[in-house]
Amino acid sequence: MTVPPGHVLVVDDDDSIREVATLALELVGGWRVSSAGSGPEALDVARDVRPDVVLLDVMMPGMDGLTTLGRLREDPATAAIPVILMTAKAATGEEPEWQGLDIAGVIAKPFDPMSLTTRVRELLDARASRA
Amino acid sequence: MALIAGRALDRNRDRAARLEELVKGDLDGEARDEAVTLAHQVAGSAGTFGYDAASDDARTAMDLLADGADAAEVAPFVESVRSLLEGPPA
């Protein structure tokens, strides 16, 4: 099963990462993209636009990615939205520290912008097949 | 894309310069936290824009800083990051 293009929320405090991810997902993947530069902003945007998936940076100032993930899960409006973590702390995304989290997967930073759409689809397909 | 990459490079150079300043100082609690964050940001961003070697060295610096390494141990990697970011993507 292949997940069709939909609406992605990209959350990262680094403007250039948000911009390049947005460009890649829109142009390569045909996704609609919203973005947020912080955890609190991500919660507001997610509640407003109800994206099909959230790409969430782990290390952000203030509310970090894991706290943001927890808040998304606590809110009935956003609890079921798949979340993919993005982090420079992961080499493969298979590290034990990511196991047990309610996420669709992990994308290691740095990432290849041209492959980002494919990686997101792979993780969503894998999640769908597990469900 | 080139415009975004150019802005990212400028930002990563600024981060590397600040990181170098921090590594020349005491690296007490707050400074070390800031240094870890900066190294993390460069590690995550530089490689996305083609600076893979700088990203690798920033990741090494981040790991060393997070493990409590002293400045002398971290400094060569920070200097390398700065130098690599002044050159072409590699």
Backbone of each chain as ProteinMPNN parsed JSONL, in Angstrom:
{"seq_chain_A": "MTVPPGHVLVVDDDDSIREVATLALELVGGWRVSSAGSGPEALDVARDVRPDVVLLDVMMPGMDGLTTLGRLREDPATAAIPVILMTAKAATGEEPEWQGLDIAGVIAKPFDPMSLTTRVRELLDARASRA", "coords_chain_A": {"N_chain_A": [[0.846, -1.188, 0.0], [0.557, 2.192, -0.857], [1.031, 5.309, 0.584], [-0.857, 8.098, -0.271], [-0.012, 11.416, -1.57], [-0.329, 14.102, 0.742], [-0.994, 16.245, 3.417], [1.589, 17.809, 5.041], [3.113, 18.66, 8.102], [5.865, 20.493, 8.881], [8.203, 20.756, 11.393], [10.616, 22.663, 12.771], [13.243, 24.455, 14.324], [15.134, 25.625, 12.805], [15.322, 27.756, 10.194], [16.278, 27.295, 7.575], [16.265, 24.547, 7.308], [13.551, 24.011, 7.531], [12.707, 25.324, 5.231], [14.036, 23.961, 3.126], [13.077, 21.398, 3.422], [10.379, 21.842, 3.005], [10.374, 22.725, 0.33], [11.352, 20.409, -0.933], [9.38, 18.484, -0.295], [7.112, 19.588, -1.425], [7.769, 19.994, -4.167], [9.004, 17.614, -5.078], [7.458, 15.619, -3.949], [4.81, 16.419, -4.162], [3.305, 17.111, -2.007], [1.222, 18.966, 0.253], [2.338, 21.546, 2.313], [2.725, 22.671, 5.605], [4.308, 24.737, 8.057], [6.2, 25.046, 11.12], [7.987, 26.832, 13.625], [8.547, 26.187, 16.212], [7.801, 24.237, 19.186], [5.335, 25.013, 20.6], [4.106, 26.514, 18.544], [3.807, 24.523, 16.67], [1.878, 22.887, 17.878], [-0.369, 24.536, 17.748], [-0.642, 24.886, 14.952], [-0.969, 22.255, 14.108], [-3.39, 21.607, 15.29], [-5.04, 23.33, 13.926], [-4.747, 22.714, 11.12], [-4.773, 19.989, 10.905], [-2.783, 17.948, 9.903], [-1.641, 15.249, 7.713], [0.638, 14.041, 8.444], [3.317, 14.671, 10.73], [6.471, 16.102, 10.6], [8.941, 16.208, 12.854], [11.317, 18.022, 14.536], [13.739, 17.024, 16.924], [15.535, 18.333, 18.755], [14.888, 21.31, 19.926], [14.842, 24.731, 20.981], [13.318, 25.762, 24.091], [10.226, 24.301, 24.13], [10.919, 21.047, 23.519], [11.25, 18.486, 20.923], [10.325, 15.964, 21.807], [8.723, 16.6, 23.982], [6.829, 18.096, 22.635], [5.766, 16.078, 21.038], [4.517, 14.544, 23.037], [2.542, 16.349, 23.864], [1.048, 16.568, 21.541], [-0.012, 14.024, 21.479], [-1.612, 14.049, 23.729], [-3.729, 15.663, 23.084], [-6.918, 15.248, 21.886], [-7.561, 16.076, 19.317], [-5.263, 15.882, 17.847], [-4.093, 13.545, 18.446], [-3.944, 11.191, 16.942], [-2.383, 11.674, 14.765], [0.201, 10.727, 12.605], [3.609, 10.874, 13.562], [6.838, 11.763, 12.573], [10.049, 11.707, 13.694], [12.781, 13.964, 13.411], [16.224, 14.071, 13.565], [19.572, 14.958, 14.486], [20.75, 13.377, 16.246], [20.447, 10.783, 15.672], [21.786, 8.011, 13.936], [20.845, 6.004, 12.328], [18.195, 5.797, 12.886], [17.267, 3.583, 14.056], [18.022, 3.317, 16.63], [18.003, 2.327, 20.135], [16.911, 4.329, 21.798], [14.777, 5.456, 20.48], [12.904, 3.558, 20.316], [9.722, 2.346, 21.318], [8.508, 4.785, 21.467], [5.596, 6.63, 20.473], [5.614, 6.83, 17.476], [5.931, 7.232, 13.871], [8.355, 6.825, 12.804], [11.897, 7.56, 12.404], [13.856, 10.093, 11.005], [17.105, 10.534, 10.108], [19.239, 13.319, 10.578], [21.995, 14.817, 8.927], [19.759, 15.052, 6.076], [18.985, 13.836, 2.785], [17.618, 16.064, 0.635], [16.346, 15.379, -1.772], [15.569, 12.796, -1.389], [13.808, 12.849, 0.635], [10.979, 12.81, 0.463], [10.512, 10.18, -0.409], [11.474, 8.753, 1.785], [9.711, 9.56, 3.807], [7.337, 8.531, 2.789], [7.963, 5.781, 2.835], [8.137, 5.311, 5.593], [5.533, 5.924, 6.399], [4.094, 4.057, 4.928], [5.073, 1.712, 6.083], [4.117, 2.036, 8.636], [1.366, 1.976, 8.147], [1.073, -0.64, 7.283], [1.62, -1.998, 9.57], [-0.553, -1.47, 11.085]], "CA_chain_A": [[0.0, 0.0, 0.0], [1.333, 3.426, -0.884], [0.308, 6.445, 1.136], [-0.89, 9.159, -1.275], [0.401, 12.722, -1.064], [-1.317, 14.735, 1.599], [-0.589, 17.492, 4.059], [2.677, 17.588, 6.002], [3.551, 19.769, 8.959], [7.307, 20.418, 9.159], [8.495, 21.526, 12.605], [12.056, 22.772, 13.02], [13.577, 25.837, 14.669], [16.099, 26.112, 11.816], [14.563, 28.204, 9.015], [16.741, 26.716, 6.308], [15.801, 23.152, 7.263], [12.109, 24.069, 7.199], [12.538, 25.74, 3.839], [14.465, 22.944, 2.163], [12.141, 20.277, 3.544], [9.137, 22.27, 2.348], [10.619, 22.704, -1.117], [11.477, 19.017, -1.386], [8.11, 17.768, -0.168], [6.151, 20.154, -2.387], [8.163, 19.826, -5.576], [9.283, 16.21, -5.401], [6.399, 14.716, -3.499], [3.473, 16.911, -4.421], [2.584, 17.263, -0.748], [0.942, 20.306, 0.769], [3.213, 21.652, 3.479], [2.674, 23.767, 6.564], [5.524, 24.653, 8.87], [6.212, 25.723, 12.417], [9.359, 27.005, 14.085], [8.685, 25.856, 17.633], [6.814, 23.28, 19.677], [4.014, 25.611, 20.803], [3.514, 26.862, 17.245], [3.429, 23.256, 16.028], [0.615, 22.433, 18.47], [-1.441, 25.377, 17.193], [-0.832, 24.608, 13.518], [-1.496, 20.884, 13.971], [-4.81, 21.641, 15.663], [-5.764, 24.065, 12.875], [-4.745, 22.156, 9.746], [-4.904, 18.521, 10.976], [-1.972, 17.363, 8.828], [-1.609, 13.79, 7.614], [1.86, 13.596, 9.127], [4.158, 15.748, 11.266], [7.92, 15.887, 10.682], [9.187, 16.956, 14.089], [12.701, 18.087, 15.01], [13.817, 16.637, 18.338], [16.206, 19.322, 19.603], [14.478, 22.693, 19.676], [14.843, 25.489, 22.227], [11.991, 25.835, 24.706], [9.571, 22.995, 24.111], [11.644, 20.213, 22.56], [10.409, 17.647, 20.075], [9.658, 14.876, 22.53], [7.634, 17.224, 24.74], [5.793, 18.425, 21.642], [5.118, 14.803, 20.699], [3.624, 14.204, 24.144], [1.377, 17.256, 23.846], [0.202, 16.177, 20.398], [-0.71, 12.789, 21.83], [-2.6, 14.336, 24.781], [-4.855, 16.411, 22.52], [-7.714, 14.349, 21.039], [-7.597, 16.567, 17.935], [-3.999, 15.59, 17.156], [-3.514, 12.332, 19.045], [-3.761, 10.084, 15.989], [-1.579, 12.092, 13.606], [1.531, 10.114, 12.63], [4.738, 11.794, 13.758], [8.17, 11.279, 12.235], [11.054, 12.557, 14.32], [13.993, 14.272, 12.641], [17.241, 14.404, 14.553], [20.99, 14.712, 14.227], [21.22, 12.44, 17.276], [20.275, 9.421, 15.165], [22.57, 7.642, 12.756], [20.039, 5.138, 11.466], [16.783, 5.82, 13.272], [16.918, 2.3, 14.692], [18.626, 3.288, 17.954], [17.046, 1.958, 21.191], [16.218, 5.448, 22.455], [13.56, 5.825, 19.749], [11.947, 2.455, 20.405], [8.715, 2.529, 22.369], [7.79, 6.051, 21.299], [4.452, 6.522, 19.571], [6.015, 7.562, 16.27], [5.974, 6.429, 12.646], [9.749, 6.531, 12.503], [12.905, 8.601, 12.641], [14.71, 10.452, 9.871], [18.365, 11.078, 10.617], [19.794, 14.514, 9.959], [21.447, 15.471, 7.751], [18.995, 14.222, 5.155], [19.069, 14.217, 1.381], [16.305, 16.633, 0.311], [15.705, 14.704, -2.905], [15.06, 11.493, -0.933], [12.97, 13.037, 1.825], [9.617, 12.345, 0.188], [10.539, 8.715, -0.443], [11.661, 8.253, 3.158], [8.456, 9.79, 4.531], [6.371, 7.536, 2.288], [8.35, 4.454, 3.342], [7.781, 5.202, 7.015], [4.072, 5.894, 6.52], [3.656, 2.745, 4.414], [5.41, 0.711, 7.104], [3.178, 2.234, 9.759], [0.047, 1.513, 7.702], [1.061, -2.101, 7.186], [1.638, -2.525, 10.942], [-1.842, -1.19, 11.741]], "C_chain_A": [[0.884, 1.242, 0.0], [0.471, 4.572, -0.39], [0.307, 7.576, 0.106], [-0.378, 10.472, -0.695], [-0.715, 13.348, -0.236], [-0.744, 16.014, 2.155], [0.438, 17.18, 5.148], [2.876, 18.843, 6.825], [5.021, 19.551, 9.294], [7.607, 21.328, 10.342], [10.001, 21.507, 12.853], [12.358, 24.225, 13.352], [14.553, 26.451, 13.669], [15.343, 26.456, 10.52], [14.974, 27.461, 7.75], [16.329, 25.252, 6.183], [14.306, 23.121, 6.914], [11.92, 24.373, 5.72], [12.915, 24.63, 2.863], [13.549, 21.724, 2.237], [10.825, 20.611, 2.842], [9.267, 22.187, 0.828], [10.629, 21.271, -1.638], [10.127, 18.308, -1.362], [7.074, 18.285, -1.169], [6.51, 19.775, -3.82], [8.369, 18.37, -5.949], [8.074, 15.339, -5.085], [4.989, 15.151, -3.827], [2.634, 17.056, -3.16], [2.234, 18.728, -0.53], [1.707, 20.423, 2.082], [2.862, 22.881, 4.309], [3.942, 23.659, 7.41], [5.346, 25.424, 10.159], [7.646, 25.747, 12.921], [9.582, 26.673, 15.539], [7.613, 24.838, 18.015], [5.434, 23.892, 19.867], [3.322, 25.981, 19.492], [3.032, 25.594, 16.534], [2.091, 22.757, 16.569], [-0.565, 23.215, 17.892], [-1.73, 25.008, 15.744], [-1.45, 23.222, 13.335], [-2.988, 20.848, 14.28], [-5.631, 22.304, 14.556], [-5.873, 23.28, 11.579], [-4.92, 20.642, 9.724], [-4.089, 17.837, 9.86], [-2.06, 15.841, 8.832], [-0.385, 13.215, 8.306], [2.614, 14.83, 9.609], [5.611, 15.296, 11.212], [8.417, 16.792, 11.794], [10.646, 16.87, 14.514], [12.73, 17.778, 16.508], [14.398, 17.752, 19.195], [15.817, 20.731, 19.178], [14.537, 23.427, 21.003], [13.418, 25.6, 22.781], [11.383, 24.451, 24.758], [10.262, 22.112, 23.071], [10.689, 19.252, 21.838], [9.663, 16.57, 20.836], [8.522, 15.403, 23.406], [6.481, 17.572, 23.802], [5.03, 17.167, 21.236], [4.111, 14.415, 21.783], [2.364, 15.047, 24.145], [0.442, 16.922, 22.681], [-0.624, 14.948, 20.756], [-1.794, 13.028, 22.88], [-3.865, 14.991, 24.225], [-5.645, 15.488, 21.593], [-7.724, 14.771, 19.568], [-6.347, 16.155, 17.149], [-3.406, 14.248, 17.559], [-3.171, 11.254, 18.027], [-2.871, 10.441, 14.803], [-0.205, 11.42, 13.675], [2.624, 11.18, 12.759], [6.03, 11.08, 13.375], [9.17, 12.24, 12.854], [12.211, 12.779, 13.357], [15.059, 14.695, 13.645], [18.645, 14.095, 14.089], [21.559, 13.757, 15.269], [21.096, 10.991, 16.809], [21.201, 9.184, 13.987], [21.705, 6.863, 11.784], [18.548, 5.273, 11.73], [16.349, 4.559, 13.985], [17.438, 2.221, 16.129], [17.57, 3.01, 19.038], [16.274, 3.14, 21.776], [14.93, 5.85, 21.735], [12.501, 4.729, 19.834], [10.941, 2.756, 21.52], [8.0, 3.858, 22.297], [6.649, 5.844, 20.304], [4.725, 7.364, 18.326], [5.99, 6.615, 15.071], [7.403, 6.097, 12.262], [10.642, 7.72, 12.78], [13.664, 8.839, 11.335], [15.956, 11.121, 10.444], [18.746, 12.333, 9.841], [21.306, 14.381, 9.932], [20.673, 14.501, 6.866], [19.195, 14.735, 3.737], [17.705, 14.769, 0.967], [15.578, 15.881, -0.796], [15.104, 13.356, -2.502], [14.053, 11.624, 0.205], [11.556, 12.494, 1.61], [9.54, 10.822, 0.221], [10.624, 8.148, 0.969], [10.362, 8.422, 3.976], [7.415, 8.751, 4.097], [6.672, 6.143, 2.834], [7.899, 4.277, 4.791], [6.261, 5.141, 7.195], [3.507, 4.574, 6.008], [3.893, 1.664, 5.459], [4.436, 0.801, 8.269], [1.797, 1.68, 9.385], [-0.013, -0.005, 7.669], [1.119, -2.755, 8.561], [0.271, -2.428, 11.591], [-2.845, -2.328, 11.503]], "O_chain_A": [[1.844, 1.33, 0.766], [-0.647, 4.789, -0.858], [1.377, 7.977, -0.352], [-0.314, 10.632, 0.524], [-1.898, 13.135, -0.501], [-0.085, 16.775, 1.447], [0.182, 16.389, 6.055], [2.815, 19.957, 6.304], [5.384, 18.551, 9.914], [7.308, 22.522, 10.308], [10.583, 20.454, 13.113], [11.797, 25.132, 12.737], [14.775, 27.662, 13.682], [14.804, 25.579, 9.846], [14.129, 27.051, 6.954], [16.073, 24.77, 5.08], [13.863, 22.306, 6.105], [11.089, 23.766, 5.045], [12.202, 24.384, 1.89], [13.278, 21.09, 1.217], [10.235, 19.764, 2.17], [8.397, 21.656, 0.138], [9.999, 20.958, -2.648], [9.775, 17.608, -2.311], [6.265, 17.519, -1.692], [5.669, 19.3, -4.583], [7.951, 17.938, -7.023], [7.716, 14.444, -5.849], [4.063, 14.341, -3.778], [1.406, 17.119, -3.225], [2.886, 19.619, -1.075], [1.716, 19.484, 2.878], [2.72, 23.985, 3.783], [4.569, 22.601, 7.464], [4.495, 26.305, 10.288], [8.421, 24.82, 12.684], [10.685, 26.854, 16.055], [6.656, 24.608, 17.277], [4.452, 23.356, 19.354], [2.115, 25.79, 19.339], [1.988, 25.593, 15.883], [1.261, 22.261, 15.807], [-1.615, 22.649, 17.588], [-2.883, 24.839, 15.346], [-2.344, 23.038, 12.509], [-3.753, 20.148, 13.617], [-6.762, 21.903, 14.279], [-6.953, 23.183, 10.997], [-5.181, 20.062, 8.67], [-4.669, 17.214, 8.971], [-2.49, 15.227, 9.809], [-0.371, 12.051, 8.705], [2.561, 15.891, 8.987], [5.948, 14.227, 11.721], [8.325, 18.015, 11.686], [11.153, 15.79, 14.816], [11.859, 18.213, 17.261], [13.839, 18.091, 20.237], [16.343, 21.274, 18.206], [14.309, 22.821, 22.051], [12.443, 25.54, 22.033], [11.95, 23.534, 25.353], [10.199, 22.398, 21.875], [9.49, 19.218, 22.113], [8.5, 16.292, 20.547], [7.491, 14.748, 23.56], [5.312, 17.37, 24.132], [3.806, 17.185, 21.107], [2.99, 14.007, 21.48], [1.265, 14.549, 24.39], [-0.781, 16.983, 22.809], [-1.793, 14.844, 20.383], [-2.785, 12.298, 22.924], [-4.939, 14.887, 24.819], [-5.094, 14.993, 20.61], [-7.876, 13.933, 18.679], [-6.379, 16.09, 15.92], [-2.344, 13.859, 17.072], [-2.224, 10.492, 18.218], [-2.633, 9.605, 13.932], [0.483, 11.529, 14.69], [2.557, 12.242, 12.139], [6.284, 9.95, 13.794], [9.146, 13.439, 12.578], [12.574, 11.89, 12.587], [14.824, 15.572, 14.477], [18.886, 13.108, 13.394], [22.724, 13.369, 15.185], [21.585, 10.078, 17.474], [21.377, 10.059, 13.14], [21.811, 7.032, 10.569], [17.73, 4.903, 10.887], [15.219, 4.459, 14.463], [17.313, 1.181, 16.776], [16.408, 3.393, 18.898], [15.128, 2.988, 22.199], [14.08, 6.518, 22.324], [11.345, 4.943, 19.47], [11.289, 3.353, 22.539], [6.996, 4.059, 22.981], [6.727, 4.997, 19.414], [4.161, 8.442, 18.14], [6.022, 5.393, 15.214], [7.636, 5.18, 11.475], [10.21, 8.742, 13.314], [14.059, 7.893, 10.653], [15.88, 12.122, 11.156], [18.597, 12.402, 8.621], [21.861, 13.848, 10.893], [20.899, 13.291, 6.899], [19.528, 15.9, 3.516], [16.727, 14.022, 0.948], [14.353, 15.757, -0.773], [14.231, 12.833, -3.194], [13.511, 10.626, 0.68], [11.009, 11.804, 2.47], [8.62, 10.248, 0.805], [9.935, 7.186, 1.306], [9.976, 7.533, 4.735], [6.711, 8.172, 4.925], [5.767, 5.416, 3.244], [7.354, 3.239, 5.166], [5.762, 4.399, 8.04], [2.56, 4.033, 6.58], [3.037, 0.811, 5.696], [3.991, -0.209, 8.813], [1.144, 1.01, 10.185], [-1.045, -0.592, 7.994], [0.726, -3.911, 8.722], [-0.048, -3.178, 12.514], [-3.978, -2.262, 11.98]]}, "seq_chain_B": "MALIAGRALDRNRDRAARLEELVKGDLDGEARDEAVTLAHQVAGSAGTFGYDAASDDARTAMDLLADGADAAEVAPFVESVRSLLEGPPA", "coords_chain_B": {"N_chain_B": [[16.575, 26.952, -4.304], [19.367, 27.243, -4.2], [19.493, 29.699, -2.985], [18.435, 29.162, -0.455], [20.348, 27.337, 0.419], [22.572, 29.001, 0.498], [21.867, 30.795, 2.523], [21.701, 29.0, 4.619], [24.357, 28.198, 4.773], [25.629, 30.578, 5.567], [24.467, 30.841, 8.091], [25.381, 28.545, 9.346], [28.107, 29.031, 9.341], [28.186, 31.213, 11.107], [27.3, 29.905, 13.398], [29.399, 28.1, 13.775], [31.485, 29.846, 14.256], [30.698, 30.995, 16.684], [30.7, 28.699, 18.217], [33.395, 28.112, 18.228], [34.349, 30.268, 19.723], [33.186, 29.642, 22.201], [34.452, 27.237, 22.809], [36.954, 28.109, 23.26], [36.7, 29.228, 25.699], [35.595, 28.75, 29.108], [33.822, 26.627, 29.119], [31.767, 26.088, 30.969], [28.721, 25.077, 32.662], [26.421, 26.409, 31.311], [27.636, 27.386, 28.998], [28.599, 25.062, 27.884], [26.22, 23.729, 27.336], [25.151, 25.446, 25.405], [27.103, 25.131, 23.461], [26.822, 22.423, 22.785], [24.284, 22.507, 21.638], [24.757, 24.206, 19.431], [26.665, 22.708, 17.981], [25.132, 20.501, 17.413], [23.177, 21.661, 15.773], [24.688, 22.434, 13.57], [25.624, 19.944, 12.75], [23.243, 18.762, 11.931], [22.352, 20.443, 9.912], [24.434, 21.213, 8.077], [25.229, 18.978, 6.505], [22.905, 18.473, 5.131], [22.979, 20.382, 3.23], [25.092, 19.686, 1.651], [27.582, 19.774, 2.885], [29.074, 17.465, 4.024], [31.389, 16.511, 5.37], [31.904, 18.541, 7.213], [29.6, 18.293, 8.703], [29.97, 15.746, 9.806], [32.227, 16.203, 11.447], [31.155, 18.105, 13.15], [29.256, 16.579, 14.421], [30.902, 14.812, 15.811], [32.139, 16.657, 17.516], [29.878, 17.469, 18.945], [29.159, 15.068, 20.268], [31.449, 14.681, 21.862], [31.388, 16.997, 23.458], [28.957, 16.61, 24.775], [29.616, 14.407, 26.235], [31.268, 15.458, 28.112], [33.865, 16.139, 27.471], [37.065, 17.86, 27.5], [37.984, 21.237, 26.494], [40.287, 21.231, 24.886], [40.223, 18.803, 23.661], [38.007, 18.958, 22.055], [38.404, 21.142, 20.43], [40.0, 20.758, 17.952], [38.145, 19.562, 16.22], [36.181, 21.484, 16.033], [37.608, 23.555, 14.852], [38.107, 22.34, 12.426], [35.502, 22.137, 11.4], [34.897, 24.847, 11.035], [36.814, 25.521, 9.107], [36.145, 23.786, 6.986], [33.633, 24.738, 6.317], [34.266, 27.083, 5.101], [35.123, 26.401, 2.651], [34.332, 24.742, -0.508], [31.29, 22.731, -0.883], [31.653, 19.55, 0.597]], "CA_chain_B": [[17.372, 26.011, -3.507], [20.688, 27.845, -3.983], [19.308, 30.786, -2.021], [18.278, 28.536, 0.863], [21.648, 26.767, 0.784], [23.447, 30.119, 0.841], [21.486, 31.287, 3.861], [22.08, 27.965, 5.589], [25.815, 28.243, 4.934], [25.932, 31.75, 6.406], [24.054, 30.557, 9.462], [26.287, 27.535, 9.92], [29.39, 29.7, 9.623], [28.0, 31.975, 12.355], [27.239, 28.943, 14.511], [30.742, 27.548, 13.982], [32.297, 30.906, 14.867], [30.291, 31.067, 18.097], [31.17, 27.453, 18.836], [34.845, 28.26, 18.442], [34.488, 31.176, 20.881], [32.815, 28.911, 23.421], [35.456, 26.206, 23.087], [38.145, 28.813, 23.775], [36.4, 29.69, 27.05], [35.598, 27.807, 30.234], [32.894, 25.512, 28.897], [31.001, 25.753, 32.173], [27.428, 24.466, 32.358], [25.622, 27.08, 30.279], [28.424, 27.461, 27.761], [28.64, 23.717, 27.296], [24.889, 23.462, 26.76], [25.037, 26.209, 24.154], [28.018, 24.525, 22.485], [26.199, 21.177, 22.315], [23.192, 22.889, 20.741], [25.317, 24.715, 18.175], [27.27, 21.592, 17.243], [23.996, 19.694, 16.947], [22.536, 22.356, 14.649], [25.571, 22.344, 12.391], [25.625, 18.536, 12.329], [21.998, 18.464, 11.247], [22.096, 21.315, 8.769], [25.512, 21.318, 7.075], [25.192, 17.847, 5.584], [21.715, 18.588, 4.283], [23.325, 21.293, 2.14], [26.264, 19.208, 0.926], [28.818, 19.827, 3.67], [29.039, 16.223, 4.797], [32.552, 16.392, 6.264], [31.675, 19.478, 8.322], [28.534, 17.697, 9.505], [30.566, 14.644, 10.571], [33.075, 16.746, 12.519], [30.269, 18.753, 14.127], [28.647, 15.506, 15.221], [31.937, 14.351, 16.754], [32.262, 17.696, 18.55], [28.658, 17.398, 19.77], [29.252, 13.892, 21.14], [32.501, 14.937, 22.855], [30.884, 18.013, 24.391], [27.898, 16.002, 25.588], [30.263, 13.444, 27.142], [32.058, 16.187, 29.098], [35.274, 16.277, 27.06], [37.559, 19.221, 27.715], [38.041, 22.08, 25.296], [41.415, 20.858, 24.024], [39.84, 17.619, 22.906], [36.948, 19.326, 21.112], [38.827, 22.25, 19.566], [40.385, 20.407, 16.578], [36.96, 19.273, 15.397], [35.511, 22.764, 15.783], [38.433, 24.255, 13.848], [37.872, 21.667, 11.145], [34.172, 22.546, 10.934], [35.012, 26.224, 10.518], [37.608, 25.496, 7.877], [35.381, 23.105, 5.926], [32.514, 25.588, 5.906], [34.797, 28.174, 4.281], [35.42, 25.867, 1.332], [33.168, 24.253, -1.262], [30.652, 21.562, -0.272], [32.472, 18.317, 0.516]], "C_chain_B": [[18.751, 26.603, -3.184], [20.6, 28.965, -2.944], [19.2, 30.225, -0.601], [19.618, 27.994, 1.336], [22.624, 27.868, 1.192], [23.153, 30.664, 2.225], [21.899, 30.289, 4.938], [23.583, 27.99, 5.836], [26.222, 29.419, 5.815], [25.612, 31.455, 7.87], [24.995, 29.549, 10.119], [27.667, 28.114, 10.188], [29.299, 30.503, 10.921], [27.984, 31.029, 13.561], [28.635, 28.404, 14.828], [31.642, 28.581, 14.644], [31.976, 31.036, 16.353], [30.783, 29.835, 18.861], [32.662, 27.547, 19.151], [35.118, 29.179, 19.634], [34.24, 30.417, 22.181], [33.895, 27.913, 23.807], [36.76, 26.834, 23.579], [37.94, 29.269, 25.22], [36.373, 28.551, 28.053], [34.75, 26.556, 30.012], [32.221, 25.086, 30.201], [29.596, 25.3, 31.743], [26.661, 25.093, 31.214], [26.34, 27.106, 28.942], [28.465, 26.096, 27.087], [27.295, 23.371, 26.655], [24.717, 24.178, 25.429], [25.905, 25.572, 23.072], [27.431, 23.227, 21.921], [25.094, 21.503, 21.309], [23.726, 23.366, 19.389], [25.911, 23.588, 17.337], [26.186, 20.699, 16.65], [23.353, 20.344, 15.713], [23.389, 22.271, 13.391], [25.577, 20.908, 11.855], [24.377, 18.222, 11.509], [21.817, 19.237, 9.961], [23.164, 21.21, 7.687], [25.431, 20.189, 6.044], [23.999, 17.89, 4.655], [22.009, 19.473, 3.071], [24.676, 20.944, 1.519], [27.568, 19.218, 1.693], [28.884, 18.617, 4.613], [30.184, 16.119, 5.798], [32.398, 17.326, 7.465], [30.613, 18.918, 9.27], [29.101, 16.579, 10.391], [31.407, 15.179, 11.733], [32.237, 17.452, 13.581], [29.606, 17.704, 15.015], [29.649, 14.963, 16.242], [32.098, 15.36, 17.89], [31.07, 17.648, 19.5], [28.758, 16.238, 20.763], [30.295, 14.113, 22.24], [32.02, 15.93, 23.909], [29.839, 17.408, 25.327], [28.481, 15.007, 26.586], [31.175, 14.124, 28.152], [33.522, 16.352, 28.736], [35.751, 17.704, 27.291], [37.765, 19.93, 26.374], [39.138, 21.63, 24.334], [41.066, 19.663, 23.14], [38.845, 17.978, 21.784], [37.456, 20.293, 20.044], [39.232, 21.827, 18.149], [39.191, 20.138, 15.666], [36.204, 20.566, 15.061], [36.283, 23.565, 14.733], [38.212, 23.645, 12.467], [36.515, 22.072, 10.558], [34.247, 23.938, 10.318], [35.719, 26.247, 9.173], [36.804, 24.884, 6.717], [34.234, 23.975, 5.416], [32.977, 26.802, 5.094], [35.077, 27.711, 2.859], [34.159, 25.442, 0.597], [32.525, 23.07, -0.553], [31.509, 20.316, -0.466], [32.06, 17.384, 1.635]], "O_chain_B": [[19.242, 26.488, -2.062], [21.508, 29.153, -2.134], [19.803, 30.754, 0.333], [19.99, 28.161, 2.497], [23.411, 27.691, 2.122], [24.063, 30.958, 3.0], [22.377, 30.662, 6.009], [24.033, 27.823, 6.97], [27.06, 29.274, 6.705], [26.39, 31.78, 8.768], [25.355, 29.682, 11.289], [28.326, 27.73, 11.155], [30.22, 30.479, 11.737], [28.575, 31.317, 14.601], [29.009, 28.267, 15.993], [32.467, 28.239, 15.492], [32.878, 31.172, 17.179], [31.222, 29.933, 20.007], [33.118, 27.114, 20.209], [36.0, 28.909, 20.449], [35.002, 30.542, 23.14], [34.217, 27.758, 24.985], [37.569, 26.174, 24.232], [38.899, 29.653, 25.89], [37.033, 27.528, 27.878], [34.962, 25.537, 30.669], [32.115, 23.897, 30.504], [29.339, 25.161, 30.547], [26.29, 24.412, 30.258], [25.739, 26.878, 27.892], [28.375, 25.995, 25.864], [27.244, 22.793, 25.57], [24.214, 23.612, 24.459], [25.501, 25.483, 21.913], [27.532, 22.965, 20.723], [24.981, 20.861, 20.265], [23.213, 22.982, 18.338], [25.687, 23.521, 16.128], [26.311, 20.206, 15.529], [23.029, 19.664, 14.739], [22.878, 22.062, 12.291], [25.54, 20.693, 10.644], [24.446, 17.503, 10.512], [21.197, 18.744, 9.018], [22.837, 21.128, 6.503], [25.553, 20.432, 4.844], [24.063, 17.404, 3.526], [21.377, 19.339, 2.023], [25.33, 21.804, 0.928], [28.573, 18.713, 1.194], [28.763, 18.749, 5.831], [29.984, 15.693, 6.935], [32.717, 16.954, 8.594], [30.72, 19.057, 10.488], [28.76, 16.476, 11.569], [31.319, 14.682, 12.856], [32.563, 17.407, 14.767], [29.42, 17.918, 16.213], [29.295, 14.69, 17.388], [32.183, 14.99, 19.061], [31.231, 17.771, 20.715], [28.476, 16.402, 21.95], [30.062, 13.778, 23.401], [32.221, 15.725, 25.106], [29.845, 17.67, 26.53], [27.911, 14.788, 27.655], [31.796, 13.447, 28.97], [34.34, 16.67, 29.599], [34.956, 18.643, 27.281], [37.726, 19.327, 25.302], [38.949, 21.645, 23.118], [41.555, 19.537, 22.017], [38.852, 17.372, 20.712], [37.0, 20.268, 18.901], [38.83, 22.501, 17.201], [39.228, 20.452, 14.476], [35.664, 20.722, 13.966], [35.691, 24.174, 13.842], [38.14, 24.358, 11.466], [36.402, 22.319, 9.357], [33.732, 24.179, 9.226], [35.28, 26.905, 8.23], [36.798, 25.417, 5.607], [33.906, 23.951, 4.23], [32.158, 27.474, 4.467], [35.25, 28.534, 1.961], [33.048, 25.747, 1.03], [33.162, 22.458, 0.305], [32.023, 20.063, -1.555], [32.612, 16.291, 1.762]]}, "name": "protein", "num_of_chains": 2, "seq": "MTVPPGHVLVVDDDDSIREVATLALELVGGWRVSSAGSGPEALDVARDVRPDVVLLDVMMPGMDGLTTLGRLREDPATAAIPVILMTAKAATGEEPEWQGLDIAGVIAKPFDPMSLTTRVRELLDARASRAMALIAGRALDRNRDRAARLEELVKGDLDGEARDEAVTLAHQVAGSAGTFGYDAASDDARTAMDLLADGADAAEVAPFVESVRSLLEGPPA"}
